[in-house]
Amino acid sequence: MKRVFQNLFNSLALFYHSIRFRLTLWFVLILAFVLAAFSAFIYFAQARDLQIDEVGQMQEKFARVTAFFRNPDWQNLTLSATNVPGSNAPLQSGDLMILTDMNGQTIQSWGVSPSNPNTLISELVSAASQRHDLNVYEQSISYTNNGQQSRGDYLFIITPVLGGDHLLGFLIVGSPSSLNNQLRRLMLSLLLGSLGMLAVAFLGGLWLADRAMRPVKAITRTAHTISESDLSRRINLRGRDELAQLAGTFDEMLARLQSAFDRQRRFVADASHELRTPLTIINLEVGRVLSNRHSADEYKKALQTVDAEGARMSRLVNDLMTLARMDSGQAILQMEDIDLSDAAVEAVERMSPLAEHQNVKLEVGEMPELHVRGDRQSLIQMISNLIENGIKYSGAGQTVKIETDSHRNGKHDFAVLRVTDTGPGIPSDHLPRLFDRFYRVDQARARDTDEDSNSPTGSGLGLSIVASIVQMHGGEIHVESKVNKGTTFEVTLPLQSEML
């Protein structure tokens, strides 16, 4: 039983703190305020209209009474109450009339009999003596009618009786009033009606809020089912409202996360593979030379192989660290005003020994002065990687051309660096993934047969580093290639004048 109450309490607490309950509560509170204002307006407007009607009826009755007394033969008539609807008699059922002297003593009374007439007369005479116009007074009195004691609300009109210029007494006319009863019934009706509408509004608000929050529940359920190993789930919420847009954004975010996790998995797998291969070669070479005695030349060759594979692993680890720093935003860039052409010339000089070794001609085209803001070492590394890539895949006897230029795109000027080779080119289906990490067009050429330290690494990270450096400098990189005709890499960077 205790667990049942605990679960019930937890459910109520969860419901109380839910957005659905708070939306419904605010909706009901706003509606309650509107209903209260509307009910107050109806109540006071109706009370005013009823009071005006009651006063008008009382004044008409008083007019009939005074007309009756102006009749010269009124002494011969019987002044009594009648139950006939629409009767022209001055008094009707429940009415009373009292004629007093100037001291408030009753001279004669008609109709019902007040239980305490002296107090009633004193209060009415005191009120009438303060105001000289015709006024209607409301008071609750006890009275006797046909021998039965009752209590009710009455409206009174009191007027002085004059003899010439002398005050002879007062005439008091009273009639039952249902104004308070009508107002009480009106208030009760408004209160019950408002409470009923609020109850219906609360239940309807819960239903509407529940329907409105269903997409949020769907998003929550999908988020609970998503794990690092499975990002394929999607909400697929249809519609054009804000929640549908939120669900669509959530699906797009999941797609980006899935793509990022897939790239990370491929990156880890490729990095493990690239590091495992040289380690395997090193282990095999070391095991081979340790198993038996060998000549000095064989030992030297084994050490050269170990040295080449160690250098390969060192370059791979350095490239991985470079990419990791760029991805995490920890790469420290010394931003300064740099002539892109000077950086290109320095990169050409740096790659010249490699080009000579590979029997590839480096050709320098036009090099106008182009000032960009960037990190000099990073830009030189970017250009060197592009030149190295061209040397690697051009082959002996081919040419790699480096040139710079500028162009205007709309209202902005840009510096352009082009690296063109006359190699075998790249098939078009490989171009979209050319800058992916560890992606290589020709897997057969992934490892060079020449183990010279100046040869390209073949790890598939060079172009990824190029793309990261270009992005960090606010530029863009594009590639065009035709099979058997060559490849051109074009880097676009904003000129220094555009960044001021």
C-alpha positions in Angstrom: 0.0 0.0 0.0 2.9 2.3 0.9 4.4 1.8 -2.6 1.0 2.5 -4.2 0.8 5.9 -2.4 4.4 6.6 -3.2 3.8 5.9 -6.9 0.7 8.1 -6.8 2.6 10.9 -5.1 5.4 10.7 -7.6 2.9 10.8 -10.5 1.1 13.8 -9.1 4.4 15.6 -8.5 5.5 14.8 -12.0 2.2 16.1 -13.4 2.3 19.2 -11.2 5.8 20.1 -12.6 4.9 19.3 -16.2 4.6 21.9 -18.9 1.2 20.6 -19.7 -0.1 21.4 -16.2 1.5 24.8 -16.2 0.1 25.7 -19.6 -3.4 24.6 -18.5 -3.1 26.4 -15.2 -2.1 29.7 -16.9 -5.0 29.2 -19.4 -7.5 28.7 -16.5 -6.2 31.6 -14.5 -6.5 34.0 -17.5 -10.0 32.6 -18.2 -10.9 33.1 -14.5 -9.7 36.7 -14.6 -11.8 37.3 -17.8 -14.9 35.6 -16.3 -14.5 37.5 -13.0 -14.3 40.8 -14.9 -17.3 39.8 -17.2 -19.4 38.6 -14.2 -18.7 41.7 -12.2 -19.7 43.8 -15.2 -22.9 41.8 -15.6 -23.7 41.9 -11.9 -23.3 45.6 -11.4 -25.0 46.5 -14.7 -28.0 44.2 -13.8 -28.1 45.5 -10.3 -28.2 49.1 -11.6 -31.0 48.2 -14.1 -33.0 46.3 -11.4 -32.6 49.2 -9.0 -33.8 51.7 -11.5 -36.8 49.5 -12.3 -37.6 49.1 -8.6 -37.3 52.8 -7.9 -39.4 53.6 -11.0 -42.2 51.2 -9.9 -42.0 52.7 -6.3 -42.3 56.2 -7.7 -45.3 55.2 -9.8 -47.0 53.6 -6.8 -46.3 56.7 -4.7 -47.8 58.8 -7.5 -51.0 56.7 -7.4 -51.2 57.1 -3.6 -50.8 60.9 -3.8 -53.4 61.0 -6.5 -55.7 59.0 -4.4 -55.3 61.5 -1.5 -56.0 64.5 -3.7 -59.4 63.1 -4.5 -61.9 65.3 -2.5 -64.0 62.2 -1.6 -61.1 60.1 -0.4 -62.6 60.0 3.1 -65.5 58.1 1.8 -63.3 55.5 0.1 -61.7 52.4 1.6 -57.9 52.4 1.3 -57.0 48.7 1.3 -54.6 46.3 -0.3 -55.8 44.3 -3.3 -54.3 41.2 -5.0 -55.7 42.1 -8.4 -52.8 42.3 -11.0 -52.7 45.7 -12.7 -55.2 47.2 -10.2 -55.2 51.0 -10.0 -55.7 50.8 -6.2 -52.9 52.8 -4.5 -52.0 49.8 -2.3 -51.3 46.2 -3.3 -50.6 43.0 -1.5 -47.7 43.4 1.0 -47.7 47.2 0.8 -47.9 49.5 3.8 -48.6 53.1 4.4 -48.2 55.1 7.6 -49.5 58.6 8.3 -47.6 60.3 11.2 -47.6 63.7 12.9 -44.6 66.0 12.9 -43.3 64.1 16.0 -43.3 60.8 14.3 -46.4 59.4 16.1 -48.6 57.2 14.0 -51.9 58.7 13.2 -53.2 56.0 10.9 -51.6 53.0 9.0 -52.7 50.8 6.2 -51.5 47.4 4.8 -49.1 45.2 6.7 -48.0 46.1 10.2 -44.3 46.6 11.0 -43.1 44.8 14.1 -41.3 47.9 15.4 -43.0 50.9 13.7 -41.6 53.6 16.0 -38.0 52.7 15.2 -38.8 52.4 11.4 -40.6 55.8 11.4 -37.7 57.4 13.4 -35.1 56.2 10.9 -37.1 57.2 7.9 -38.1 60.7 9.3 -34.4 61.3 10.2 -33.3 60.4 6.7 -36.0 62.5 5.0 -35.3 65.5 7.2 -31.8 65.6 5.8 -32.9 65.7 2.2 -35.8 67.6 0.8 -36.2 65.8 -2.6 -38.1 62.6 -3.2 -35.9 59.6 -2.4 -36.4 55.9 -2.2 -34.9 54.1 0.8 -34.2 50.4 1.2 -34.5 48.6 4.5 -35.1 45.1 5.8 -38.0 44.9 8.4 -40.0 42.4 10.3 -43.8 42.7 9.8 -47.1 41.0 10.4 -49.4 40.2 7.5 -52.7 38.4 8.0 -51.4 37.2 11.4 -48.2 35.7 10.1 -44.8 37.1 11.2 -42.4 37.6 8.3 -39.2 39.5 7.4 -38.3 41.0 4.1 -36.7 43.8 2.2 -38.8 46.9 1.6 -38.5 50.1 -0.4 -39.8 53.3 1.3 -40.8 56.7 0.1 -41.5 59.4 2.8 -42.9 62.8 2.0 -43.9 65.7 4.3 -47.6 66.6 4.7 -48.0 70.4 4.6 -50.9 72.6 5.7 -50.2 75.9 4.0 -46.6 76.6 5.1 -46.8 74.5 8.2 -45.5 70.9 8.5 -48.4 68.7 9.7 -46.7 65.3 9.5 -45.2 62.7 7.2 -46.6 60.1 4.8 -44.6 56.9 4.5 -45.3 54.4 1.7 -43.5 51.0 1.6 -43.6 48.2 -0.9 -41.8 44.7 -0.8 -38.6 44.6 -2.8 -37.2 41.5 -4.5 -34.0 43.3 -5.6 -31.6 41.6 -3.1 -33.1 38.1 -3.8 -32.7 38.7 -7.5 -29.1 39.9 -7.1 -28.3 36.9 -4.9 -29.7 34.5 -7.5 -27.8 36.4 -10.2 -24.6 36.1 -8.2 -25.1 32.4 -7.5 -25.8 31.8 -11.2 -22.7 33.7 -12.3 -20.6 31.9 -9.7 -21.8 28.4 -10.6 -21.6 29.2 -14.3 -18.1 30.5 -14.0 -17.0 27.5 -11.9 -18.5 25.2 -14.4 -16.8 26.9 -17.3 -13.5 26.9 -15.5 -13.8 23.1 -14.8 -14.6 22.5 -18.5 -11.8 24.8 -19.5 -9.4 23.0 -17.2 -10.2 19.6 -18.6 -10.3 20.9 -22.2 -7.0 22.7 -21.5 -5.4 19.5 -20.3 -6.6 17.7 -23.4 -5.4 20.4 -25.7 -2.0 20.7 -23.9 -1.7 16.9 -24.1 -2.2 17.0 -27.9 0.2 19.9 -28.2 2.9 18.2 -26.2 2.6 14.8 -28.1 5.4 15.8 -30.5 7.6 16.7 -27.5 6.9 13.3 -26.0 7.8 11.7 -29.3 11.1 13.7 -29.3 11.7 12.5 -25.7 11.1 8.9 -26.5 13.3 9.0 -29.6 16.1 10.7 -27.5 15.8 7.9 -24.9 16.3 5.2 -27.6 19.3 6.9 -29.1 22.7 5.7 -28.0 26.3 6.3 -29.2 26.2 3.0 -31.1 22.8 3.7 -32.8 22.0 7.1 -34.2 19.8 5.9 -37.0 16.5 6.7 -35.2 14.5 9.7 -36.5 11.4 11.5 -35.3 9.9 12.1 -38.8 7.3 14.5 -37.4 5.0 15.9 -40.1 3.6 19.3 -40.1 4.6 23.0 -40.5 4.2 24.3 -37.0 7.0 25.2 -34.6 7.2 21.7 -33.0 7.5 20.1 -36.5 10.3 22.5 -37.3 12.0 21.6 -33.9 11.6 17.9 -34.7 13.1 18.5 -38.2 16.0 20.3 -36.6 16.5 17.5 -34.2 16.5 15.0 -37.1 19.1 17.1 -38.9 21.2 17.2 -35.7 21.0 13.4 -35.4 22.1 13.1 -39.0 25.1 15.3 -38.4 26.0 13.5 -35.2 25.6 10.1 -37.0 27.9 11.4 -39.8 30.4 12.7 -37.2 30.4 9.4 -35.3 30.8 7.5 -38.6 33.7 9.6 -39.5 35.2 9.2 -36.1 34.9 5.4 -36.3 36.5 5.4 -39.7 39.2 7.7 -38.5 40.0 5.5 -35.5 39.9 2.4 -37.7 42.1 3.9 -40.4 44.5 5.4 -37.9 44.8 2.0 -36.2 45.4 0.4 -39.6 48.0 2.9 -40.6 49.9 2.5 -37.4 49.6 -1.2 -37.3 51.2 -1.7 -40.7 54.6 -0.1 -39.8 54.6 -1.7 -36.4 54.0 -5.1 -38.0 56.9 -4.5 -40.4 59.2 -3.4 -37.6 58.3 -6.4 -35.5 58.9 -8.8 -38.4 62.2 -7.2 -39.3 63.4 -7.2 -35.7 62.3 -10.8 -35.2 64.0 -11.9 -38.5 67.4 -10.4 -37.6 67.3 -11.7 -34.1 66.4 -15.2 -35.0 69.7 -16.0 -36.8 73.1 -14.5 -37.5 73.2 -12.2 -40.5 75.7 -10.3 -42.4 76.4 -6.6 -41.8 74.6 -5.6 -45.0 71.5 -7.5 -43.9 71.5 -5.8 -40.5 71.9 -2.5 -42.1 69.0 -3.1 -44.5 66.8 -4.2 -41.5 67.7 -1.1 -39.6 67.0 1.1 -42.7 63.6 -0.6 -42.9 62.9 0.0 -39.2 64.1 3.6 -39.5 61.8 4.3 -42.6 58.7 2.8 -40.8 59.5 4.7 -37.7 59.7 7.9 -39.7 56.4 7.0 -41.4 54.8 6.5 -38.0 56.2 9.8 -36.7 54.8 11.7 -39.7 51.5 10.0 -39.2 51.3 10.8 -35.5 52.3 14.4 -36.2 49.5 14.7 -38.8 47.0 13.3 -36.4 48.1 15.7 -33.6 47.8 18.6 -36.1 44.3 17.6 -37.1 43.3 17.0 -33.4 44.5 20.5 -32.4 42.6 22.0 -35.3 39.4 20.1 -34.5 39.5 21.2 -30.8 40.4 24.8 -31.6 43.7 24.5 -29.8 45.8 25.3 -32.9 47.7 28.5 -32.1 47.8 30.7 -35.2 50.1 33.8 -35.3 47.8 35.9 -37.5 49.7 38.6 -39.4 49.9 40.4 -42.8 51.4 37.8 -45.3 52.1 38.0 -49.0 50.6 34.8 -50.3 53.0 34.8 -53.2 56.0 34.8 -50.9 54.6 31.9 -49.0 54.1 30.0 -52.2 57.7 30.6 -53.3 59.0 29.4 -50.0 56.8 26.2 -50.2 58.2 25.6 -53.8 61.8 25.9 -52.5 60.9 23.5 -49.7 59.5 20.9 -52.1 62.2 21.3 -54.8 64.4 18.4 -53.5 61.5 16.1 -53.5 60.5 17.1 -57.0 64.0 16.5 -58.2 64.1 13.1 -56.6 60.8 12.2 -58.2 61.9 13.7 -61.6 59.0 16.1 -61.5 59.3 19.6 -62.8 58.1 22.5 -60.5 56.9 25.4 -62.6 56.2 28.8 -61.0 53.6 30.9 -62.8 52.6 34.5 -62.2 53.1 35.6 -58.6 51.5 39.1 -58.0 51.7 40.6 -54.5 48.6 39.4 -52.6 48.4 40.3 -48.9 46.2 38.1 -46.7 45.9 37.8 -43.0 47.0 34.4 -41.7 49.6 32.2 -40.0 52.7 31.9 -42.2 53.8 28.4 -41.2 50.2 27.1 -41.6 49.9 28.6 -45.1 53.3 27.2 -46.1 52.3 23.8 -44.8 49.0 24.0 -46.8 50.8 24.9 -50.0 53.5 22.3 -49.4 50.9 19.6 -49.0 49.3 20.5 -52.3 52.6 20.5 -54.1 53.6 17.2 -52.4 50.3 15.7 -53.5 50.9 16.8 -57.1 54.4 15.5 -57.1 53.3 12.2 -55.6 50.7 11.4 -58.2 52.1 13.1 -61.3 54.9 10.7 -62.0 58.3 11.1 -63.6 58.5 13.6 -66.4 55.3 15.4 -65.4 54.9 19.1 -64.3 53.4 20.7 -61.2 52.6 24.4 -61.7 52.0 26.9 -58.9 50.6 30.3 -59.4 48.6 33.0 -57.6 46.0 35.4 -58.8 43.2 37.6 -57.5 39.5 37.9 -58.5 36.5 39.9 -57.4 33.3 38.1 -56.3 30.5 40.6 -56.0 31.8 43.4 -53.8 34.7 41.5 -52.3 38.2 40.8 -53.5 40.0 37.4 -53.0 43.4 36.0 -53.4 43.7 32.7 -55.3 46.3 30.0 -55.2 46.3 27.3 -57.9 48.4 24.1 -57.9 48.0 22.2 -61.2 49.6 18.9 -62.1 49.7 17.0 -65.4 49.2 13.6 -63.7 46.6 10.9 -64.4 43.7 12.9 -62.9 41.0 11.8 -60.5 37.7 10.2 -61.4 34.7 12.4 -60.7 33.1 9.9 -58.3 36.1 10.4 -55.9 36.1 14.2 -55.8 33.4 14.6 -53.1 35.4 12.6 -50.6 38.8 13.8 -51.6 39.3 15.8 -48.4 38.1 13.1 -46.0 40.7 11.7 -43.6 42.5 8.6 -44.7 40.7 8.7 -48.0 42.9 7.7 -50.9 41.9 7.5 -54.6 44.3 4.7 -55.5 44.8 2.3 -52.6 47.6 0.6 -54.5 49.6 3.8 -54.3 48.8 4.3 -50.6 52.3 3.1 -49.6 55.3 4.2 -51.6 57.7 1.6 -52.8 60.5 4.0 -52.2 61.2 4.3 -48.5 63.1 7.6 -48.7 62.2 10.0 -46.0 61.5 12.7 -48.4 58.8 10.7 -50.2 55.1 11.4 -49.6 53.6 9.7 -46.6 50.6 8.2 -48.4 48.5 8.3 -45.2 45.6 10.2 -46.7 45.8 13.1 -44.2 47.6 15.7 -46.3 44.5 17.1 -48.0 42.5 16.9 -44.8 45.1 19.2 -43.2 44.9 21.5 -46.2 41.1 21.8 -45.9 41.3 22.5 -42.2 43.9 25.2 -42.7 41.9 26.8 -45.4 38.8 26.8 -43.2 40.6 28.3 -40.3 41.7 31.2 -42.5 38.1 31.8 -43.7 38.8 30.5 -47.2 37.5 27.9 -49.6 39.2 25.1 -51.6 37.9 23.6 -54.8 39.3 20.8 -57.0 38.8 20.2 -60.8 40.2 17.1 -62.4 39.9 15.2 -65.7 41.2 11.7 -66.2 44.5 11.5 -68.1 44.7 15.3 -68.2 45.6 16.4 -64.7 44.2 18.0 -61.5 43.9 21.6 -60.3 43.5 22.6 -56.7 42.3 26.2 -56.2 42.4 27.9 -52.8 40.5 31.2 -52.3 41.4 33.5 -49.3 40.0 36.9 -48.5 42.5 39.7 -49.2 43.8 41.8 -46.3 41.9 44.9 -47.5 38.6 43.0 -47.2 39.2 42.1 -43.6 39.9 45.6 -42.3 
